[in-house]
Amino acid sequence: MNKFVKGAALVSAVAFGTVALAGCGKSNSDSASSKATTVNMYMPGDKPKNYDAMIKRANKEIHKTYKNINLKGRL
């Protein structure tokens, strides 16, 4: 349980930090509305058992606010 909580906290912190920084770049109004941005997240350590579910949940939360940002996890 402790590893799950740490993993979920790490995914949440990285996801929300990435979303916050995604708004800092320049964008053309035409290209920003038509293209999705994929953000790669690197996690140290072993892959959690519920890794795919965590990435899916993080994308679901991100899409509530930012429709064109997708999180892709890498180990």
All heavy atoms as TSV, in Angstrom:
chain	resi	resn	atom	element	x	y	z
A	1	MET	N	N	0.822	-1.197	0.000
A	1	MET	CA	C	0.000	0.000	0.000
A	1	MET	C	C	0.858	1.250	0.000
A	1	MET	O	O	0.542	2.205	-0.669
A	1	MET	CB	C	-0.930	-0.040	1.218
A	1	MET	CG	C	-1.859	1.111	1.311
A	1	MET	SD	S	-3.056	0.998	-0.015
A	1	MET	CE	C	-4.038	2.400	0.325
A	2	ASN	N	N	1.937	1.205	0.744
A	2	ASN	CA	C	2.800	2.362	0.836
A	2	ASN	C	C	3.422	2.690	-0.523
A	2	ASN	O	O	3.524	3.853	-0.890
A	2	ASN	CB	C	3.878	2.134	1.894
A	2	ASN	CG	C	4.582	3.411	2.266
A	2	ASN	OD1	O	4.109	4.496	1.962
A	2	ASN	ND2	N	5.710	3.278	2.908
A	3	LYS	N	N	3.841	1.656	-1.290
A	3	LYS	CA	C	4.397	1.887	-2.619
A	3	LYS	C	C	3.342	2.459	-3.553
A	3	LYS	O	O	3.635	3.316	-4.386
A	3	LYS	CB	C	4.958	0.593	-3.197
A	3	LYS	CG	C	6.264	0.181	-2.586
A	3	LYS	CD	C	6.818	-1.036	-3.290
A	3	LYS	CE	C	8.132	-1.445	-2.678
A	3	LYS	NZ	N	8.709	-2.598	-3.366
A	4	PHE	N	N	2.116	1.993	-3.417
A	4	PHE	CA	C	1.034	2.504	-4.257
A	4	PHE	C	C	0.797	3.985	-3.988
A	4	PHE	O	O	0.663	4.775	-4.915
A	4	PHE	CB	C	-0.253	1.721	-4.001
A	4	PHE	CG	C	-1.441	2.325	-4.700
A	4	PHE	CD1	C	-1.597	2.195	-6.061
A	4	PHE	CD2	C	-2.383	3.059	-3.986
A	4	PHE	CE1	C	-2.671	2.758	-6.709
A	4	PHE	CE2	C	-3.462	3.635	-4.626
A	4	PHE	CZ	C	-3.608	3.478	-5.991
A	5	VAL	N	N	0.764	4.375	-2.730
A	5	VAL	CA	C	0.526	5.773	-2.371
A	5	VAL	C	C	1.663	6.645	-2.892
A	5	VAL	O	O	1.431	7.712	-3.448
A	5	VAL	CB	C	0.362	5.923	-0.835
A	5	VAL	CG1	C	0.311	7.373	-0.434
A	5	VAL	CG2	C	-0.888	5.197	-0.367
A	6	LYS	N	N	2.900	6.176	-2.732
A	6	LYS	CA	C	4.043	6.942	-3.235
A	6	LYS	C	C	3.997	7.043	-4.754
A	6	LYS	O	O	4.256	8.100	-5.324
A	6	LYS	CB	C	5.346	6.286	-2.804
A	6	LYS	CG	C	5.668	6.490	-1.344
A	6	LYS	CD	C	6.984	5.831	-0.994
A	6	LYS	CE	C	7.298	5.986	0.479
A	6	LYS	NZ	N	8.559	5.315	0.839
A	7	GLY	N	N	3.652	5.947	-5.417
A	7	GLY	CA	C	3.560	5.956	-6.874
A	7	GLY	C	C	2.461	6.875	-7.374
A	7	GLY	O	O	2.653	7.639	-8.321
A	8	ALA	N	N	1.318	6.811	-6.740
A	8	ALA	CA	C	0.199	7.670	-7.138
A	8	ALA	C	C	0.530	9.138	-6.886
A	8	ALA	O	O	0.196	10.005	-7.700
A	8	ALA	CB	C	-1.065	7.272	-6.377
A	9	ALA	N	N	1.193	9.424	-5.770
A	9	ALA	CA	C	1.579	10.810	-5.465
A	9	ALA	C	C	2.590	11.313	-6.489
A	9	ALA	O	O	2.504	12.460	-6.943
A	9	ALA	CB	C	2.148	10.902	-4.059
A	10	LEU	N	N	3.524	10.476	-6.877
A	10	LEU	CA	C	4.517	10.853	-7.873
A	10	LEU	C	C	3.872	11.116	-9.223
A	10	LEU	O	O	4.151	12.130	-9.865
A	10	LEU	CB	C	5.583	9.761	-7.997
A	10	LEU	CG	C	6.667	10.013	-9.038
A	10	LEU	CD1	C	7.498	11.216	-8.647
A	10	LEU	CD2	C	7.535	8.784	-9.179
A	11	VAL	N	N	2.978	10.233	-9.638
A	11	VAL	CA	C	2.291	10.415	-10.919
A	11	VAL	C	C	1.471	11.696	-10.902
A	11	VAL	O	O	1.495	12.479	-11.856
A	11	VAL	CB	C	1.392	9.193	-11.237
A	11	VAL	CG1	C	0.462	9.488	-12.397
A	11	VAL	CG2	C	2.243	7.981	-11.539
A	12	SER	N	N	0.768	11.939	-9.828
A	12	SER	CA	C	-0.054	13.151	-9.725
A	12	SER	C	C	0.806	14.409	-9.760
A	12	SER	O	O	0.484	15.371	-10.458
A	12	SER	CB	C	-0.868	13.127	-8.438
A	12	SER	OG	O	-1.760	12.058	-8.448
A	13	ALA	N	N	1.885	14.410	-9.002
A	13	ALA	CA	C	2.754	15.591	-8.948
A	13	ALA	C	C	3.379	15.876	-10.311
A	13	ALA	O	O	3.396	17.026	-10.766
A	13	ALA	CB	C	3.830	15.394	-7.893
A	14	VAL	N	N	3.859	14.845	-10.970
A	14	VAL	CA	C	4.479	15.034	-12.283
A	14	VAL	C	C	3.438	15.470	-13.306
A	14	VAL	O	O	3.681	16.364	-14.106
A	14	VAL	CB	C	5.203	13.745	-12.729
A	14	VAL	CG1	C	5.659	13.841	-14.168
A	14	VAL	CG2	C	6.397	13.476	-11.829
A	15	ALA	N	N	2.278	14.847	-13.277
A	15	ALA	CA	C	1.230	15.185	-14.238
A	15	ALA	C	C	0.772	16.630	-14.086
A	15	ALA	O	O	0.689	17.365	-15.070
A	15	ALA	CB	C	0.041	14.239	-14.076
A	16	PHE	N	N	0.496	17.053	-12.883
A	16	PHE	CA	C	0.023	18.410	-12.684
A	16	PHE	C	C	1.126	19.432	-12.897
A	16	PHE	O	O	0.879	20.537	-13.389
A	16	PHE	CB	C	-0.634	18.558	-11.312
A	16	PHE	CG	C	-1.937	17.831	-11.224
A	16	PHE	CD1	C	-2.047	16.677	-10.482
A	16	PHE	CD2	C	-3.047	18.269	-11.932
A	16	PHE	CE1	C	-3.244	15.972	-10.434
A	16	PHE	CE2	C	-4.248	17.583	-11.884
A	16	PHE	CZ	C	-4.335	16.426	-11.140
A	17	GLY	N	N	2.360	19.088	-12.576
A	17	GLY	CA	C	3.483	19.978	-12.865
A	17	GLY	C	C	3.679	20.139	-14.364
A	17	GLY	O	O	3.941	21.237	-14.860
A	18	THR	N	N	3.543	19.052	-15.090
A	18	THR	CA	C	3.679	19.095	-16.542
A	18	THR	C	C	2.565	19.915	-17.173
A	18	THR	O	O	2.805	20.714	-18.077
A	18	THR	CB	C	3.651	17.660	-17.109
A	18	THR	OG1	O	4.700	16.915	-16.482
A	18	THR	CG2	C	3.856	17.653	-18.598
A	19	VAL	N	N	1.368	19.745	-16.696
A	19	VAL	CA	C	0.233	20.509	-17.216
A	19	VAL	C	C	0.423	21.989	-16.936
A	19	VAL	O	O	0.148	22.840	-17.784
A	19	VAL	CB	C	-1.092	19.993	-16.616
A	19	VAL	CG1	C	-2.238	20.923	-16.953
A	19	VAL	CG2	C	-1.379	18.596	-17.123
A	20	ALA	N	N	0.928	22.316	-15.754
A	20	ALA	CA	C	1.148	23.717	-15.412
A	20	ALA	C	C	2.201	24.337	-16.327
A	20	ALA	O	O	2.066	25.490	-16.749
A	20	ALA	CB	C	1.571	23.838	-13.948
A	21	LEU	N	N	3.246	23.590	-16.655
A	21	LEU	CA	C	4.290	24.106	-17.521
A	21	LEU	C	C	3.915	24.093	-18.990
A	21	LEU	O	O	4.521	24.801	-19.789
A	21	LEU	CB	C	5.580	23.307	-17.316
A	21	LEU	CG	C	6.248	23.489	-15.962
A	21	LEU	CD1	C	7.439	22.548	-15.846
A	21	LEU	CD2	C	6.693	24.926	-15.761
A	22	ALA	N	N	2.930	23.315	-19.363
A	22	ALA	CA	C	2.529	23.223	-20.763
A	22	ALA	C	C	1.969	24.547	-21.281
A	22	ALA	O	O	2.057	24.833	-22.468
A	22	ALA	CB	C	1.497	22.115	-20.941
A	23	GLY	N	N	1.420	25.359	-20.421
A	23	GLY	CA	C	0.857	26.633	-20.831
A	23	GLY	C	C	1.890	27.730	-20.984
A	23	GLY	O	O	1.566	28.844	-21.379
A	24	CYS	N	N	3.153	27.454	-20.718
A	24	CYS	CA	C	4.186	28.485	-20.755
A	24	CYS	C	C	4.794	28.694	-22.135
A	24	CYS	O	O	5.514	29.657	-22.343
A	24	CYS	CB	C	5.323	28.129	-19.781
A	24	CYS	SG	S	4.795	28.131	-18.069
A	25	GLY	N	N	4.559	27.812	-23.069
A	25	GLY	CA	C	5.193	27.912	-24.382
A	25	GLY	C	C	4.406	28.781	-25.336
A	25	GLY	O	O	3.235	29.089	-25.139
A	26	LYS	N	N	5.088	29.201	-26.415
A	26	LYS	CA	C	4.419	29.939	-27.481
A	26	LYS	C	C	3.561	28.977	-28.283
A	26	LYS	O	O	3.911	27.819	-28.454
A	26	LYS	CB	C	5.451	30.533	-28.442
A	26	LYS	CG	C	6.062	31.801	-28.002
A	26	LYS	CD	C	6.932	32.308	-29.134
A	26	LYS	CE	C	7.466	33.668	-28.850
A	26	LYS	NZ	N	8.296	34.157	-29.945
A	27	SER	N	N	2.475	29.462	-28.790
A	27	SER	CA	C	1.666	28.618	-29.652
A	27	SER	C	C	0.944	29.471	-30.672
A	27	SER	O	O	0.548	30.598	-30.407
A	27	SER	CB	C	0.652	27.813	-28.839
A	27	SER	OG	O	-0.279	28.677	-28.247
A	28	ASN	N	N	0.777	28.914	-31.839
A	28	ASN	CA	C	0.005	29.530	-32.890
A	28	ASN	C	C	-1.447	29.118	-32.678
A	28	ASN	O	O	-1.721	27.964	-32.396
A	28	ASN	CB	C	0.526	29.043	-34.246
A	28	ASN	CG	C	-0.126	29.760	-35.402
A	28	ASN	OD1	O	-1.059	30.534	-35.215
A	28	ASN	ND2	N	0.369	29.507	-36.597
A	29	SER	N	N	-2.375	30.024	-32.800
A	29	SER	CA	C	-3.764	29.694	-32.492
A	29	SER	C	C	-4.308	28.584	-33.386
A	29	SER	O	O	-5.129	27.798	-32.965
A	29	SER	CB	C	-4.645	30.937	-32.606
A	29	SER	OG	O	-4.607	31.432	-33.943
A	30	ASP	N	N	-3.831	28.490	-34.643
A	30	ASP	CA	C	-4.300	27.424	-35.532
A	30	ASP	C	C	-3.750	26.064	-35.116
A	30	ASP	O	O	-4.467	25.086	-35.073
A	30	ASP	CB	C	-3.884	27.708	-36.979
A	30	ASP	CG	C	-4.593	28.933	-37.529
A	30	ASP	OD1	O	-5.701	29.237	-37.045
A	30	ASP	OD2	O	-4.040	29.582	-38.438
A	31	SER	N	N	-2.449	26.003	-34.815
A	31	SER	CA	C	-1.854	24.711	-34.497
A	31	SER	C	C	-2.198	24.247	-33.089
A	31	SER	O	O	-2.256	23.064	-32.829
A	31	SER	CB	C	-0.329	24.776	-34.654
A	31	SER	OG	O	0.206	25.682	-33.720
A	32	ALA	N	N	-2.423	25.159	-32.165
A	32	ALA	CA	C	-2.722	24.770	-30.789
A	32	ALA	C	C	-4.083	24.095	-30.675
A	32	ALA	O	O	-4.267	23.218	-29.844
A	32	ALA	CB	C	-2.666	25.987	-29.873
A	33	SER	N	N	-5.022	24.485	-31.515
A	33	SER	CA	C	-6.357	23.913	-31.403
A	33	SER	C	C	-6.487	22.579	-32.134
A	33	SER	O	O	-7.388	21.822	-31.835
A	33	SER	CB	C	-7.395	24.908	-31.931
A	33	SER	OG	O	-7.149	25.151	-33.301
A	34	SER	N	N	-5.585	22.282	-33.070
A	34	SER	CA	C	-5.757	21.073	-33.863
A	34	SER	C	C	-4.799	19.945	-33.504
A	34	SER	O	O	-4.995	18.831	-33.941
A	34	SER	CB	C	-5.596	21.410	-35.348
A	34	SER	OG	O	-4.292	21.895	-35.584
A	35	LYS	N	N	-3.741	20.209	-32.747
A	35	LYS	CA	C	-2.753	19.180	-32.443
A	35	LYS	C	C	-2.762	18.821	-30.970
A	35	LYS	O	O	-2.858	19.666	-30.111
A	35	LYS	CB	C	-1.351	19.656	-32.816
A	35	LYS	CG	C	-1.145	19.860	-34.295
A	35	LYS	CD	C	0.273	20.250	-34.580
A	35	LYS	CE	C	0.495	20.483	-36.049
A	35	LYS	NZ	N	1.878	20.887	-36.313
A	36	ALA	N	N	-2.642	17.540	-30.709
A	36	ALA	CA	C	-2.530	17.062	-29.332
A	36	ALA	C	C	-1.058	17.036	-28.939
A	36	ALA	O	O	-0.190	16.745	-29.754
A	36	ALA	CB	C	-3.131	15.683	-29.187
A	37	THR	N	N	-0.768	17.345	-27.698
A	37	THR	CA	C	0.584	17.320	-27.171
A	37	THR	C	C	0.734	16.085	-26.295
A	37	THR	O	O	-0.096	15.834	-25.435
A	37	THR	CB	C	0.858	18.586	-26.326
A	37	THR	OG1	O	0.678	19.721	-27.156
A	37	THR	CG2	C	2.255	18.572	-25.765
A	38	THR	N	N	1.799	15.333	-26.519
A	38	THR	CA	C	2.085	14.168	-25.700
A	38	THR	C	C	3.242	14.508	-24.776
A	38	THR	O	O	4.293	14.952	-25.225
A	38	THR	CB	C	2.449	12.957	-26.572
A	38	THR	OG1	O	1.347	12.670	-27.426
A	38	THR	CG2	C	2.749	11.745	-25.718
A	39	VAL	N	N	3.029	14.303	-23.502
A	39	VAL	CA	C	4.041	14.582	-22.490
A	39	VAL	C	C	4.584	13.250	-21.991
A	39	VAL	O	O	3.822	12.382	-21.577
A	39	VAL	CB	C	3.428	15.388	-21.321
A	39	VAL	CG1	C	4.458	15.623	-20.233
A	39	VAL	CG2	C	2.862	16.699	-21.823
A	40	ASN	N	N	5.904	13.086	-22.072
A	40	ASN	CA	C	6.540	11.866	-21.577
A	40	ASN	C	C	6.912	12.051	-20.122
A	40	ASN	O	O	7.525	13.046	-19.755
A	40	ASN	CB	C	7.804	11.550	-22.380
A	40	ASN	CG	C	7.482	11.093	-23.778
A	40	ASN	OD1	O	6.596	10.281	-23.968
A	40	ASN	ND2	N	8.191	11.612	-24.750
A	41	MET	N	N	6.546	11.074	-19.296
A	41	MET	CA	C	6.857	11.114	-17.876
A	41	MET	C	C	7.767	9.933	-17.565
A	41	MET	O	O	7.453	8.793	-17.884
A	41	MET	CB	C	5.582	11.010	-17.046
A	41	MET	CG	C	5.841	10.992	-15.567
A	41	MET	SD	S	4.369	10.651	-14.615
A	41	MET	CE	C	4.079	8.955	-15.041
A	42	TYR	N	N	8.909	10.222	-16.973
A	42	TYR	CA	C	9.847	9.163	-16.596
A	42	TYR	C	C	9.729	8.902	-15.108
A	42	TYR	O	O	9.710	9.828	-14.309
A	42	TYR	CB	C	11.270	9.579	-16.948
A	42	TYR	CG	C	11.487	9.643	-18.432
A	42	TYR	CD1	C	11.330	10.837	-19.123
A	42	TYR	CD2	C	11.816	8.508	-19.143
A	42	TYR	CE1	C	11.510	10.896	-20.481
A	42	TYR	CE2	C	11.991	8.555	-20.509
A	42	TYR	CZ	C	11.844	9.760	-21.170
A	42	TYR	OH	O	12.014	9.806	-22.522
A	43	MET	N	N	9.657	7.627	-14.744
A	43	MET	CA	C	9.537	7.233	-13.346
A	43	MET	C	C	10.713	6.338	-12.977
A	43	MET	O	O	10.971	5.358	-13.662
A	43	MET	CB	C	8.234	6.461	-13.120
A	43	MET	CG	C	6.997	7.290	-13.288
A	43	MET	SD	S	5.472	6.333	-13.153
A	43	MET	CE	C	5.683	5.493	-11.617
A	44	PRO	N	N	11.419	6.675	-11.908
A	44	PRO	CA	C	12.511	5.798	-11.470
A	44	PRO	C	C	11.962	4.573	-10.731
A	44	PRO	O	O	10.854	4.594	-10.221
A	44	PRO	CB	C	13.306	6.690	-10.516
A	44	PRO	CG	C	12.293	7.641	-9.972
A	44	PRO	CD	C	11.315	7.875	-11.095
A	45	GLY	N	N	12.745	3.526	-10.697
A	45	GLY	CA	C	12.348	2.350	-9.926
A	45	GLY	C	C	11.591	1.332	-10.746
A	45	GLY	O	O	11.511	1.393	-11.969
A	46	ASP	N	N	11.030	0.377	-10.033
A	46	ASP	CA	C	10.289	-0.706	-10.662
A	46	ASP	C	C	8.911	-0.241	-11.116
A	46	ASP	O	O	8.331	0.678	-10.560
A	46	ASP	CB	C	10.120	-1.873	-9.680
A	46	ASP	CG	C	11.454	-2.488	-9.296
A	46	ASP	OD1	O	12.390	-2.408	-10.110
A	46	ASP	OD2	O	11.548	-3.041	-8.189
A	47	LYS	N	N	8.398	-0.935	-12.117
A	47	LYS	CA	C	7.070	-0.628	-12.634
A	47	LYS	C	C	6.017	-1.092	-11.627
A	47	LYS	O	O	6.025	-2.254	-11.215
A	47	LYS	CB	C	6.868	-1.355	-13.961
A	47	LYS	CG	C	5.576	-1.033	-14.656
A	47	LYS	CD	C	5.528	-1.723	-16.011
A	47	LYS	CE	C	4.260	-1.390	-16.746
A	47	LYS	NZ	N	4.226	-2.036	-18.066
A	48	PRO	N	N	5.093	-0.191	-11.226
A	48	PRO	CA	C	4.026	-0.600	-10.304
A	48	PRO	C	C	3.079	-1.600	-10.961
A	48	PRO	O	O	2.939	-1.633	-12.183
A	48	PRO	CB	C	3.286	0.711	-10.010
A	48	PRO	CG	C	4.155	1.799	-10.488
A	48	PRO	CD	C	5.056	1.227	-11.521
A	49	LYS	N	N	2.406	-2.396	-10.167
A	49	LYS	CA	C	1.471	-3.403	-10.686
A	49	LYS	C	C	0.312	-2.759	-11.428
A	49	LYS	O	O	-0.184	-3.288	-12.406
A	49	LYS	CB	C	0.935	-4.267	-9.552
A	49	LYS	CG	C	1.979	-5.166	-8.943
A	49	LYS	CD	C	1.408	-5.993	-7.831
A	49	LYS	CE	C	2.493	-6.850	-7.199
A	49	LYS	NZ	N	2.006	-7.626	-6.068
A	50	ASN	N	N	-0.123	-1.615	-10.976
A	50	ASN	CA	C	-1.269	-0.925	-11.578
A	50	ASN	C	C	-0.817	0.238	-12.470
A	50	ASN	O	O	-1.507	1.243	-12.582
A	50	ASN	CB	C	-2.198	-0.427	-10.489
A	50	ASN	CG	C	-1.514	0.574	-9.587
A	50	ASN	OD1	O	-0.290	0.676	-9.551
A	50	ASN	ND2	N	-2.299	1.333	-8.856
A	51	TYR	N	N	0.319	0.102	-13.113
A	51	TYR	CA	C	0.925	1.170	-13.913
A	51	TYR	C	C	-0.019	1.691	-15.006
A	51	TYR	O	O	-0.233	2.891	-15.127
A	51	TYR	CB	C	2.216	0.651	-14.529
A	51	TYR	CG	C	2.911	1.632	-15.418
A	51	TYR	CD1	C	3.613	2.699	-14.873
A	51	TYR	CD2	C	2.884	1.492	-16.800
A	51	TYR	CE1	C	4.258	3.597	-15.687
A	51	TYR	CE2	C	3.531	2.392	-17.610
A	51	TYR	CZ	C	4.216	3.438	-17.057
A	51	TYR	OH	O	4.848	4.336	-17.857
A	52	ASP	N	N	-0.579	0.798	-15.802
A	52	ASP	CA	C	-1.463	1.212	-16.893
A	52	ASP	C	C	-2.695	1.936	-16.366
A	52	ASP	O	O	-3.144	2.924	-16.952
A	52	ASP	CB	C	-1.877	0.014	-17.735
A	52	ASP	CG	C	-0.698	-0.603	-18.480
A	52	ASP	OD1	O	0.235	0.144	-18.833
A	52	ASP	OD2	O	-0.710	-1.826	-18.682
A	53	ALA	N	N	-3.230	1.472	-15.258
A	53	ALA	CA	C	-4.401	2.122	-14.662
A	53	ALA	C	C	-4.045	3.515	-14.148
A	53	ALA	O	O	-4.851	4.444	-14.262
A	53	ALA	CB	C	-4.960	1.273	-13.524
A	54	MET	N	N	-2.832	3.681	-13.586
A	54	MET	CA	C	-2.413	5.004	-13.094
A	54	MET	C	C	-2.271	5.998	-14.245
A	54	MET	O	O	-2.711	7.139	-14.137
A	54	MET	CB	C	-1.088	4.906	-12.327
A	54	MET	CG	C	-1.218	4.294	-10.969
A	54	MET	SD	S	0.223	4.406	-9.886
A	54	MET	CE	C	1.613	4.350	-10.939
A	55	ILE	N	N	-1.675	5.563	-15.355
A	55	ILE	CA	C	-1.510	6.446	-16.515
A	55	ILE	C	C	-2.877	6.797	-17.094
A	55	ILE	O	O	-3.142	7.957	-17.438
A	55	ILE	CB	C	-0.611	5.786	-17.583
A	55	ILE	CG1	C	0.797	5.573	-17.029
A	55	ILE	CG2	C	-0.562	6.614	-18.856
A	55	ILE	CD1	C	1.543	6.829	-16.655
A	56	LYS	N	N	-3.757	5.817	-17.175
A	56	LYS	CA	C	-5.109	6.066	-17.695
A	56	LYS	C	C	-5.860	7.061	-16.805
A	56	LYS	O	O	-6.513	7.979	-17.287
A	56	LYS	CB	C	-5.868	4.744	-17.786
A	56	LYS	CG	C	-7.190	4.827	-18.473
A	56	LYS	CD	C	-7.809	3.446	-18.616
A	56	LYS	CE	C	-9.137	3.510	-19.322
A	56	LYS	NZ	N	-9.738	2.173	-19.470
A	57	ARG	N	N	-5.743	6.890	-15.488
A	57	ARG	CA	C	-6.407	7.788	-14.535
A	57	ARG	C	C	-5.825	9.201	-14.624
A	57	ARG	O	O	-6.558	10.191	-14.596
A	57	ARG	CB	C	-6.242	7.218	-13.123
A	57	ARG	CG	C	-6.704	8.097	-12.013
A	57	ARG	CD	C	-8.212	8.068	-11.887
A	57	ARG	NE	N	-8.628	8.999	-10.873
A	57	ARG	CZ	C	-9.448	8.726	-9.915
A	57	ARG	NH1	N	-9.978	7.529	-9.831
A	57	ARG	NH2	N	-9.782	9.637	-9.044
A	58	ALA	N	N	-4.493	9.314	-14.750
A	58	ALA	CA	C	-3.856	10.624	-14.874
A	58	ALA	C	C	-4.326	11.329	-16.150
A	58	ALA	O	O	-4.632	12.528	-16.128
A	58	ALA	CB	C	-2.342	10.480	-14.867
A	59	ASN	N	N	-4.405	10.606	-17.257
A	59	ASN	CA	C	-4.905	11.203	-18.504
A	59	ASN	C	C	-6.352	11.648	-18.363
A	59	ASN	O	O	-6.740	12.698	-18.879
A	59	ASN	CB	C	-4.756	10.221	-19.665
A	59	ASN	CG	C	-3.393	10.295	-20.294
A	59	ASN	OD1	O	-2.832	11.372	-20.457
A	59	ASN	ND2	N	-2.854	9.150	-20.640
A	60	LYS	N	N	-7.146	10.871	-17.675
A	60	LYS	CA	C	-8.559	11.228	-17.471
A	60	LYS	C	C	-8.666	12.543	-16.688
A	60	LYS	O	O	-9.460	13.418	-17.035
A	60	LYS	CB	C	-9.262	10.098	-16.713
A	60	LYS	CG	C	-10.739	10.263	-16.565
A	60	LYS	CD	C	-11.335	9.037	-15.886
A	60	LYS	CE	C	-12.804	9.187	-15.662
A	60	LYS	NZ	N	-13.381	8.013	-14.990
A	61	GLU	N	N	-7.846	12.688	-15.642
A	61	GLU	CA	C	-7.860	13.924	-14.845
A	61	GLU	C	C	-7.334	15.113	-15.649
A	61	GLU	O	O	-7.869	16.214	-15.559
A	61	GLU	CB	C	-7.017	13.741	-13.574
A	61	GLU	CG	C	-7.623	12.775	-12.582
A	61	GLU	CD	C	-8.962	13.259	-12.031
A	61	GLU	OE1	O	-9.111	14.460	-11.767
A	61	GLU	OE2	O	-9.863	12.418	-11.879
A	62	ILE	N	N	-6.282	14.893	-16.433
A	62	ILE	CA	C	-5.721	15.972	-17.254
A	62	ILE	C	C	-6.724	16.427	-18.304
A	62	ILE	O	O	-6.883	17.623	-18.556
A	62	ILE	CB	C	-4.406	15.513	-17.912
A	62	ILE	CG1	C	-3.322	15.354	-16.848
A	62	ILE	CG2	C	-3.944	16.502	-18.981
A	62	ILE	CD1	C	-2.069	14.668	-17.339
A	63	HIS	N	N	-7.445	15.486	-18.912
A	63	HIS	CA	C	-8.395	15.821	-19.982
A	63	HIS	C	C	-9.596	16.615	-19.482
A	63	HIS	O	O	-10.285	17.231	-20.282
A	63	HIS	CB	C	-8.863	14.558	-20.699
A	63	HIS	CG	C	-7.796	13.958	-21.558
A	63	HIS	ND1	N	-7.829	12.658	-21.953
A	63	HIS	CD2	C	-6.654	14.459	-22.083
A	63	HIS	CE1	C	-6.766	12.394	-22.684
A	63	HIS	NE2	N	-6.037	13.474	-22.768
A	64	LYS	N	N	-9.844	16.615	-18.203
A	64	LYS	CA	C	-10.942	17.426	-17.671
A	64	LYS	C	C	-10.671	18.906	-17.891
A	64	LYS	O	O	-11.591	19.679	-18.135
A	64	LYS	CB	C	-11.133	17.160	-16.179
A	64	LYS	CG	C	-11.745	15.813	-15.878
A	64	LYS	CD	C	-11.904	15.621	-14.388
A	64	LYS	CE	C	-12.468	14.255	-14.056
A	64	LYS	NZ	N	-12.578	14.045	-12.601
A	65	THR	N	N	-9.399	19.291	-17.820
A	65	THR	CA	C	-9.026	20.695	-17.977
A	65	THR	C	C	-8.383	20.973	-19.330
A	65	THR	O	O	-8.677	21.973	-19.963
A	65	THR	CB	C	-8.039	21.110	-16.862
A	65	THR	OG1	O	-8.624	20.792	-15.599
A	65	THR	CG2	C	-7.756	22.591	-16.912
A	66	TYR	N	N	-7.491	20.072	-19.757
A	66	TYR	CA	C	-6.722	20.271	-20.980
A	66	TYR	C	C	-7.010	19.120	-21.937
A	66	TYR	O	O	-6.487	18.033	-21.778
A	66	TYR	CB	C	-5.223	20.334	-20.666
A	66	TYR	CG	C	-4.885	21.398	-19.681
A	66	TYR	CD1	C	-4.710	21.096	-18.337
A	66	TYR	CD2	C	-4.758	22.717	-20.078
A	66	TYR	CE1	C	-4.406	22.080	-17.408
A	66	TYR	CE2	C	-4.458	23.712	-19.159
A	66	TYR	CZ	C	-4.276	23.381	-17.845
A	66	TYR	OH	O	-3.975	24.348	-16.935
A	67	LYS	N	N	-7.803	19.372	-22.953
A	67	LYS	CA	C	-8.248	18.324	-23.877
A	67	LYS	C	C	-7.131	17.825	-24.787
A	67	LYS	O	O	-7.156	16.698	-25.236
A	67	LYS	CB	C	-9.400	18.830	-24.738
A	67	LYS	CG	C	-10.571	19.360	-23.969
A	67	LYS	CD	C	-11.398	18.248	-23.416
A	67	LYS	CE	C	-12.642	18.801	-22.783
A	67	LYS	NZ	N	-12.954	18.279	-21.499
A	68	ASN	N	N	-6.128	18.653	-25.087
A	68	ASN	CA	C	-5.123	18.312	-26.077
A	68	ASN	C	C	-3.795	17.851	-25.479
A	68	ASN	O	O	-2.778	17.895	-26.160
A	68	ASN	CB	C	-4.865	19.503	-27.000
A	68	ASN	CG	C	-6.078	19.820	-27.853
A	68	ASN	OD1	O	-6.866	18.951	-28.145
A	68	ASN	ND2	N	-6.226	21.060	-28.231
A	69	ILE	N	N	-3.772	17.438	-24.227
A	69	ILE	CA	C	-2.549	16.960	-23.602
A	69	ILE	C	C	-2.736	15.512	-23.197
A	69	ILE	O	O	-3.719	15.151	-22.548
A	69	ILE	CB	C	-2.181	17.815	-22.375
A	69	ILE	CG1	C	-1.844	19.228	-22.825
A	69	ILE	CG2	C	-1.014	17.201	-21.626
A	69	ILE	CD1	C	-1.500	20.162	-21.708
A	70	ASN	N	N	-1.795	14.667	-23.602
A	70	ASN	CA	C	-1.807	13.248	-23.246
A	70	ASN	C	C	-0.525	12.920	-22.507
A	70	ASN	O	O	0.557	13.323	-22.895
A	70	ASN	CB	C	-1.893	12.368	-24.501
A	70	ASN	CG	C	-3.205	12.544	-25.205
A	70	ASN	OD1	O	-4.259	12.543	-24.587
A	70	ASN	ND2	N	-3.152	12.704	-26.509
A	71	LEU	N	N	-0.632	12.148	-21.451
A	71	LEU	CA	C	0.502	11.718	-20.657
A	71	LEU	C	C	0.921	10.327	-21.111
A	71	LEU	O	O	0.095	9.432	-21.239
A	71	LEU	CB	C	0.142	11.699	-19.178
A	71	LEU	CG	C	1.224	11.259	-18.213
A	71	LEU	CD1	C	2.355	12.275	-18.203
A	71	LEU	CD2	C	0.658	11.104	-16.816
A	72	LYS	N	N	2.214	10.156	-21.354
A	72	LYS	CA	C	2.756	8.859	-21.731
A	72	LYS	C	C	3.863	8.532	-20.736
A	72	LYS	O	O	4.838	9.264	-20.634
A	72	LYS	CB	C	3.313	8.904	-23.149
A	72	LYS	CG	C	3.866	7.591	-23.631
A	72	LYS	CD	C	4.346	7.709	-25.052
A	72	LYS	CE	C	4.912	6.395	-25.524
A	72	LYS	NZ	N	5.455	6.518	-26.885
A	73	GLY	N	N	3.703	7.466	-20.003
A	73	GLY	CA	C	4.686	7.101	-18.996
A	73	GLY	C	C	5.779	6.217	-19.552
A	73	GLY	O	O	5.559	5.423	-20.455
A	74	ARG	N	N	6.984	6.410	-19.024
A	74	ARG	CA	C	8.129	5.584	-19.406
A	74	ARG	C	C	8.889	5.242	-18.159
A	74	ARG	O	O	8.994	6.023	-17.238
A	74	ARG	CB	C	9.041	6.331	-20.358
A	74	ARG	CG	C	8.410	6.583	-21.685
A	74	ARG	CD	C	9.403	7.115	-22.634
A	74	ARG	NE	N	8.768	7.236	-23.939
A	74	ARG	CZ	C	9.428	7.286	-25.039
A	74	ARG	NH1	N	10.725	7.244	-25.031
A	74	ARG	NH2	N	8.801	7.393	-26.180
A	75	LEU	N	N	9.454	4.065	-18.163
A	75	LEU	CA	C	10.259	3.633	-17.024
A	75	LEU	C	C	11.705	3.547	-17.415
A	75	LEU	O	O	12.108	3.456	-18.488
A	75	LEU	CB	C	9.778	2.278	-16.502
A	75	LEU	CG	C	8.373	2.298	-15.954
A	75	LEU	CD1	C	7.927	0.896	-15.623
A	75	LEU	CD2	C	8.284	3.141	-14.721
